[in-house]
Amino acid sequence: MKEWYLEYLIHKNRPGLLGDISSLLGMLSINIVTINGVEDKRRGMLIRSNSDDQIKRFRGILETIDNITVTKLREPKVRDRLAIRHGRYIERDADDKKTFRFVRDELGLLVDFMAELFKKDQHYLVGIRGMPRVGKTESVVAASVCANKRWSFLSSTLLRQTIRSQLAEDELSGNHIYIIDGIVSTMRATEKHRLLVEDIMNHPVVKVVEHPDIFVRETEFTMDDFDCIIELRNDENEEISYDIVESGFSSFDIS
């Protein structure tokens, strides 16, 4: 059985429309896994079939129905599965397709999104931008739990300033998410810490860098090295200012 994501735009939501589409799926032996509204006047379905030909026939019939327009019928992507679960699509930057935007009210959606990314057992580099106390680190930790992964802070200011120069043996596994604060690691750290960060960055595991722009500015890495960039704001109009973020570190001392 193969899963597909179906999304259609409803021009006129007449009574019985969903029932007609569900009956059509049943006649073609296509199973419905999940149904949900997706944004304004759109409905999404996760469906399952053991025949690609049946899916092609289904699409052909749907295109004859006047009240709807099929917008997506494809193998489901991470954003599709989350749209079904949460009823809306994650906002994506129009110019940079690997940048995704969230506000604090969407922390549940953000945690689910990162958890899907964290399930990868390979090199994957995530950058997360945001002002202090917006929920960046807490979201990364929660997503690690959802992905059934352990997490290790190489550097952080979550409870107190953390700067690691070595890791315990049980922290060196592919089942870990490594969290790096880009400001602490580049502006307040020792040479031993920088060597540890460089080693982990070259290791085929999932890494999360908070304040990636500062990290790139102060190291040999570039934004092209990041597989995904997440922006988290208190509200959609908030400006992420690194002048304010960096100035907040002037009072920290390495303990």
Contacts in CASP RR format, 6 or more apart in sequence:
PFRMAT RR
TARGET T0000
AUTHOR 0000-0000-0000
METHOD contacts of the structure
MODEL  1
MKEWYLEYLIHKNRPGLLGDISSLLGMLSINIVTINGVEDKRRGMLIRSN
SDDQIKRFRGILETIDNITVTKLREPKVRDRLAIRHGRYIERDADDKKTF
RFVRDELGLLVDFMAELFKKDQHYLVGIRGMPRVGKTESVVAASVCANKR
WSFLSSTLLRQTIRSQLAEDELSGNHIYIIDGIVSTMRATEKHRLLVEDI
MNHPVVKVVEHPDIFVRETEFTMDDFDCIIELRNDENEEISYDIVESGFS
SFDIS
1 31 0 8 1.000
1 48 0 8 1.000
1 49 0 8 1.000
1 50 0 8 1.000
2 48 0 8 1.000
2 49 0 8 1.000
2 50 0 8 1.000
2 52 0 8 1.000
2 75 0 8 1.000
3 33 0 8 1.000
3 46 0 8 1.000
3 47 0 8 1.000
3 48 0 8 1.000
3 75 0 8 1.000
3 76 0 8 1.000
4 46 0 8 1.000
4 47 0 8 1.000
4 48 0 8 1.000
4 49 0 8 1.000
4 55 0 8 1.000
4 73 0 8 1.000
4 74 0 8 1.000
4 75 0 8 1.000
4 76 0 8 1.000
5 44 0 8 1.000
5 45 0 8 1.000
5 46 0 8 1.000
5 47 0 8 1.000
5 72 0 8 1.000
5 73 0 8 1.000
5 74 0 8 1.000
5 75 0 8 1.000
5 76 0 8 1.000
5 77 0 8 1.000
5 80 0 8 1.000
5 81 0 8 1.000
5 84 0 8 1.000
6 44 0 8 1.000
6 45 0 8 1.000
6 46 0 8 1.000
6 47 0 8 1.000
6 70 0 8 1.000
6 72 0 8 1.000
6 73 0 8 1.000
7 38 0 8 1.000
7 42 0 8 1.000
7 43 0 8 1.000
7 44 0 8 1.000
7 45 0 8 1.000
7 70 0 8 1.000
7 71 0 8 1.000
7 72 0 8 1.000
7 73 0 8 1.000
7 80 0 8 1.000
7 83 0 8 1.000
8 42 0 8 1.000
8 43 0 8 1.000
8 44 0 8 1.000
8 62 0 8 1.000
8 68 0 8 1.000
8 69 0 8 1.000
8 70 0 8 1.000
8 71 0 8 1.000
9 41 0 8 1.000
9 42 0 8 1.000
9 68 0 8 1.000
9 69 0 8 1.000
9 71 0 8 1.000
10 17 0 8 1.000
10 41 0 8 1.000
10 42 0 8 1.000
10 43 0 8 1.000
10 67 0 8 1.000
10 68 0 8 1.000
11 41 0 8 1.000
11 66 0 8 1.000
11 67 0 8 1.000
11 68 0 8 1.000
11 69 0 8 1.000
12 67 0 8 1.000
13 41 0 8 1.000
13 67 0 8 1.000
14 67 0 8 1.000
17 67 0 8 1.000
17 68 0 8 1.000
18 35 0 8 1.000
18 43 0 8 1.000
20 65 0 8 1.000
21 62 0 8 1.000
21 65 0 8 1.000
21 68 0 8 1.000
22 32 0 8 1.000
24 58 0 8 1.000
24 61 0 8 1.000
24 62 0 8 1.000
25 31 0 8 1.000
25 32 0 8 1.000
25 47 0 8 1.000
25 58 0 8 1.000
28 49 0 8 1.000
28 54 0 8 1.000
28 57 0 8 1.000
28 58 0 8 1.000
29 49 0 8 1.000
29 50 0 8 1.000
29 51 0 8 1.000
29 54 0 8 1.000
30 47 0 8 1.000
30 48 0 8 1.000
30 49 0 8 1.000
30 54 0 8 1.000
30 55 0 8 1.000
30 58 0 8 1.000
31 47 0 8 1.000
31 48 0 8 1.000
31 49 0 8 1.000
32 45 0 8 1.000
32 46 0 8 1.000
32 47 0 8 1.000
32 48 0 8 1.000
33 45 0 8 1.000
33 46 0 8 1.000
33 47 0 8 1.000
33 48 0 8 1.000
34 45 0 8 1.000
34 46 0 8 1.000
34 84 0 8 1.000
34 85 0 8 1.000
35 43 0 8 1.000
35 44 0 8 1.000
35 45 0 8 1.000
35 46 0 8 1.000
35 84 0 8 1.000
36 43 0 8 1.000
36 44 0 8 1.000
36 83 0 8 1.000
36 84 0 8 1.000
36 85 0 8 1.000
36 87 0 8 1.000
37 43 0 8 1.000
37 44 0 8 1.000
37 87 0 8 1.000
38 44 0 8 1.000
38 83 0 8 1.000
38 84 0 8 1.000
38 87 0 8 1.000
38 88 0 8 1.000
38 89 0 8 1.000
39 83 0 8 1.000
39 87 0 8 1.000
39 88 0 8 1.000
39 89 0 8 1.000
42 71 0 8 1.000
44 83 0 8 1.000
44 84 0 8 1.000
45 84 0 8 1.000
46 76 0 8 1.000
46 80 0 8 1.000
46 81 0 8 1.000
46 84 0 8 1.000
49 55 0 8 1.000
55 73 0 8 1.000
59 70 0 8 1.000
59 73 0 8 1.000
62 68 0 8 1.000
62 70 0 8 1.000
63 70 0 8 1.000
72 80 0 8 1.000
74 80 0 8 1.000
78 113 0 8 1.000
78 116 0 8 1.000
78 117 0 8 1.000
79 89 0 8 1.000
79 90 0 8 1.000
79 92 0 8 1.000
81 116 0 8 1.000
82 89 0 8 1.000
82 90 0 8 1.000
82 109 0 8 1.000
82 112 0 8 1.000
82 113 0 8 1.000
82 116 0 8 1.000
83 89 0 8 1.000
83 90 0 8 1.000
85 112 0 8 1.000
86 108 0 8 1.000
86 109 0 8 1.000
86 112 0 8 1.000
88 109 0 8 1.000
90 100 0 8 1.000
90 101 0 8 1.000
90 102 0 8 1.000
90 109 0 8 1.000
90 113 0 8 1.000
91 100 0 8 1.000
91 101 0 8 1.000
91 102 0 8 1.000
92 99 0 8 1.000
92 100 0 8 1.000
92 101 0 8 1.000
93 99 0 8 1.000
93 100 0 8 1.000
93 101 0 8 1.000
96 229 0 8 1.000
98 226 0 8 1.000
98 227 0 8 1.000
98 228 0 8 1.000
98 229 0 8 1.000
99 228 0 8 1.000
99 229 0 8 1.000
99 230 0 8 1.000
99 231 0 8 1.000
100 113 0 8 1.000
100 228 0 8 1.000
100 229 0 8 1.000
100 230 0 8 1.000
100 231 0 8 1.000
101 230 0 8 1.000
101 231 0 8 1.000
101 233 0 8 1.000
101 236 0 8 1.000
102 109 0 8 1.000
102 110 0 8 1.000
102 113 0 8 1.000
102 230 0 8 1.000
102 231 0 8 1.000
102 232 0 8 1.000
102 233 0 8 1.000
103 232 0 8 1.000
103 233 0 8 1.000
103 234 0 8 1.000
103 235 0 8 1.000
103 236 0 8 1.000
104 134 0 8 1.000
104 135 0 8 1.000
104 232 0 8 1.000
104 233 0 8 1.000
104 234 0 8 1.000
104 235 0 8 1.000
107 135 0 8 1.000
107 139 0 8 1.000
110 139 0 8 1.000
110 143 0 8 1.000
110 230 0 8 1.000
110 232 0 8 1.000
111 139 0 8 1.000
111 142 0 8 1.000
111 143 0 8 1.000
111 146 0 8 1.000
112 143 0 8 1.000
112 146 0 8 1.000
113 143 0 8 1.000
113 230 0 8 1.000
114 126 0 8 1.000
114 139 0 8 1.000
114 140 0 8 1.000
114 143 0 8 1.000
114 147 0 8 1.000
114 230 0 8 1.000
115 143 0 8 1.000
115 144 0 8 1.000
115 146 0 8 1.000
115 147 0 8 1.000
116 147 0 8 1.000
117 124 0 8 1.000
117 126 0 8 1.000
117 143 0 8 1.000
117 206 0 8 1.000
117 228 0 8 1.000
118 143 0 8 1.000
118 144 0 8 1.000
118 146 0 8 1.000
118 147 0 8 1.000
118 149 0 8 1.000
118 177 0 8 1.000
118 206 0 8 1.000
119 147 0 8 1.000
119 149 0 8 1.000
120 206 0 8 1.000
121 174 0 8 1.000
122 204 0 8 1.000
122 205 0 8 1.000
122 206 0 8 1.000
123 203 0 8 1.000
123 204 0 8 1.000
123 205 0 8 1.000
123 206 0 8 1.000
124 205 0 8 1.000
124 206 0 8 1.000
124 207 0 8 1.000
124 227 0 8 1.000
124 228 0 8 1.000
125 201 0 8 1.000
125 206 0 8 1.000
125 207 0 8 1.000
125 209 0 8 1.000
125 225 0 8 1.000
125 226 0 8 1.000
125 227 0 8 1.000
125 228 0 8 1.000
126 206 0 8 1.000
126 207 0 8 1.000
126 208 0 8 1.000
126 209 0 8 1.000
126 226 0 8 1.000
126 227 0 8 1.000
126 228 0 8 1.000
126 229 0 8 1.000
126 230 0 8 1.000
127 208 0 8 1.000
127 209 0 8 1.000
127 210 0 8 1.000
127 212 0 8 1.000
127 226 0 8 1.000
127 228 0 8 1.000
127 229 0 8 1.000
127 230 0 8 1.000
128 136 0 8 1.000
128 139 0 8 1.000
128 140 0 8 1.000
128 208 0 8 1.000
128 209 0 8 1.000
128 210 0 8 1.000
128 212 0 8 1.000
128 229 0 8 1.000
128 230 0 8 1.000
128 231 0 8 1.000
128 232 0 8 1.000
129 211 0 8 1.000
129 212 0 8 1.000
129 213 0 8 1.000
129 229 0 8 1.000
129 230 0 8 1.000
129 231 0 8 1.000
129 232 0 8 1.000
129 240 0 8 1.000
130 136 0 8 1.000
130 210 0 8 1.000
130 211 0 8 1.000
130 231 0 8 1.000
130 232 0 8 1.000
130 233 0 8 1.000
130 240 0 8 1.000
130 245 0 8 1.000
131 233 0 8 1.000
131 234 0 8 1.000
131 238 0 8 1.000
131 240 0 8 1.000
131 241 0 8 1.000
131 244 0 8 1.000
131 245 0 8 1.000
132 245 0 8 1.000
132 248 0 8 1.000
134 232 0 8 1.000
134 233 0 8 1.000
134 234 0 8 1.000
135 232 0 8 1.000
136 210 0 8 1.000
136 232 0 8 1.000
137 156 0 8 1.000
137 158 0 8 1.000
137 179 0 8 1.000
137 210 0 8 1.000
138 158 0 8 1.000
139 232 0 8 1.000
140 151 0 8 1.000
140 177 0 8 1.000
140 179 0 8 1.000
140 208 0 8 1.000
140 210 0 8 1.000
141 151 0 8 1.000
141 179 0 8 1.000
143 177 0 8 1.000
144 150 0 8 1.000
144 151 0 8 1.000
144 177 0 8 1.000
147 177 0 8 1.000
149 175 0 8 1.000
149 176 0 8 1.000
149 177 0 8 1.000
149 206 0 8 1.000
150 171 0 8 1.000
150 173 0 8 1.000
150 175 0 8 1.000
150 176 0 8 1.000
150 177 0 8 1.000
151 176 0 8 1.000
151 177 0 8 1.000
151 178 0 8 1.000
151 179 0 8 1.000
152 164 0 8 1.000
152 167 0 8 1.000
152 171 0 8 1.000
152 176 0 8 1.000
152 177 0 8 1.000
152 178 0 8 1.000
152 179 0 8 1.000
153 162 0 8 1.000
153 164 0 8 1.000
153 179 0 8 1.000
154 164 0 8 1.000
154 167 0 8 1.000
154 178 0 8 1.000
154 179 0 8 1.000
154 180 0 8 1.000
154 185 0 8 1.000
154 193 0 8 1.000
154 196 0 8 1.000
154 197 0 8 1.000
154 200 0 8 1.000
155 162 0 8 1.000
155 163 0 8 1.000
155 164 0 8 1.000
155 179 0 8 1.000
155 180 0 8 1.000
155 181 0 8 1.000
155 182 0 8 1.000
155 184 0 8 1.000
155 185 0 8 1.000
155 189 0 8 1.000
155 193 0 8 1.000
155 197 0 8 1.000
156 162 0 8 1.000
156 179 0 8 1.000
156 181 0 8 1.000
156 184 0 8 1.000
157 181 0 8 1.000
157 184 0 8 1.000
157 249 0 8 1.000
157 252 0 8 1.000
160 255 0 8 1.000
161 184 0 8 1.000
161 188 0 8 1.000
161 252 0 8 1.000
161 253 0 8 1.000
161 254 0 8 1.000
161 255 0 8 1.000
162 184 0 8 1.000
163 184 0 8 1.000
163 185 0 8 1.000
163 188 0 8 1.000
163 189 0 8 1.000
163 190 0 8 1.000
163 193 0 8 1.000
163 254 0 8 1.000
164 193 0 8 1.000
164 196 0 8 1.000
165 190 0 8 1.000
165 192 0 8 1.000
165 193 0 8 1.000
165 196 0 8 1.000
166 192 0 8 1.000
166 196 0 8 1.000
167 196 0 8 1.000
174 205 0 8 1.000
176 205 0 8 1.000
176 206 0 8 1.000
177 205 0 8 1.000
177 206 0 8 1.000
177 207 0 8 1.000
177 208 0 8 1.000
178 200 0 8 1.000
178 205 0 8 1.000
178 206 0 8 1.000
178 207 0 8 1.000
178 208 0 8 1.000
179 207 0 8 1.000
179 208 0 8 1.000
179 210 0 8 1.000
180 197 0 8 1.000
180 200 0 8 1.000
180 207 0 8 1.000
180 208 0 8 1.000
180 209 0 8 1.000
180 210 0 8 1.000
180 215 0 8 1.000
181 209 0 8 1.000
181 210 0 8 1.000
181 211 0 8 1.000
182 209 0 8 1.000
182 210 0 8 1.000
182 211 0 8 1.000
182 212 0 8 1.000
182 214 0 8 1.000
182 215 0 8 1.000
182 218 0 8 1.000
183 210 0 8 1.000
183 211 0 8 1.000
183 214 0 8 1.000
183 215 0 8 1.000
183 245 0 8 1.000
183 246 0 8 1.000
183 249 0 8 1.000
184 249 0 8 1.000
184 252 0 8 1.000
185 193 0 8 1.000
185 194 0 8 1.000
185 197 0 8 1.000
185 215 0 8 1.000
186 194 0 8 1.000
186 214 0 8 1.000
186 215 0 8 1.000
186 217 0 8 1.000
186 218 0 8 1.000
186 219 0 8 1.000
187 214 0 8 1.000
187 218 0 8 1.000
187 246 0 8 1.000
187 249 0 8 1.000
188 249 0 8 1.000
188 252 0 8 1.000
188 254 0 8 1.000
189 197 0 8 1.000
189 254 0 8 1.000
190 254 0 8 1.000
200 207 0 8 1.000
201 207 0 8 1.000
201 221 0 8 1.000
209 215 0 8 1.000
209 226 0 8 1.000
211 242 0 8 1.000
211 245 0 8 1.000
212 223 0 8 1.000
212 226 0 8 1.000
212 229 0 8 1.000
213 223 0 8 1.000
213 242 0 8 1.000
214 242 0 8 1.000
214 245 0 8 1.000
214 246 0 8 1.000
215 221 0 8 1.000
216 222 0 8 1.000
216 223 0 8 1.000
223 229 0 8 1.000
231 240 0 8 1.000
233 240 0 8 1.000
END
